[in-house]
Amino acid sequence: MCGREGEEALDTLLTYRTKIQYTEGLGSWYTHDENMMYIDLTHKWHLLTTVVHEAAHARTAHEGLRPDIIKSDRKPYIEGMCKDESNAQVKQILSNMGYQRYAPNLPDVILQREYARGGEQAILDSIYSGRIVRCTDGIPYPQYYGRMWDVHHRG
Ligand SMILES: [Zn+2]
């Protein structure tokens, strides 16, 4: 993995011993309970940058930088988690842009055009507005995080 984002992902894997399991057609995600990133092999153009994305989640989770679902109020939790998603996606975009310098035919990743136009804020806006849905279940991010919070705060 090349570039600053690739090096950081590698450092995360080595520092936190985050494991990788492959899926096919289920999407990619990171589970902190298992310290495991699930990487969808069908995204063959973006395998390495997907590892960069999920490693970013692993890093913030291990460093305690994600909001605590129990201690946070609902809105700050959703905002904080959308910010975490935005952070991971920006790293994936930057990583992909690095590869595209050597492989101009490599397709863009999600929100790459928005990033070119509006930078990091455009990515956060796209995620927080619910315009972008999760690749694993098709649910917009704020809705998903809201549901997760509700599950943990039921009477
Ligand atoms: Zn993510």
Residues whose N, C-alpha, C, O or C-beta is under 5 A from the ligand:
A	BS01	ZN	E85 A88
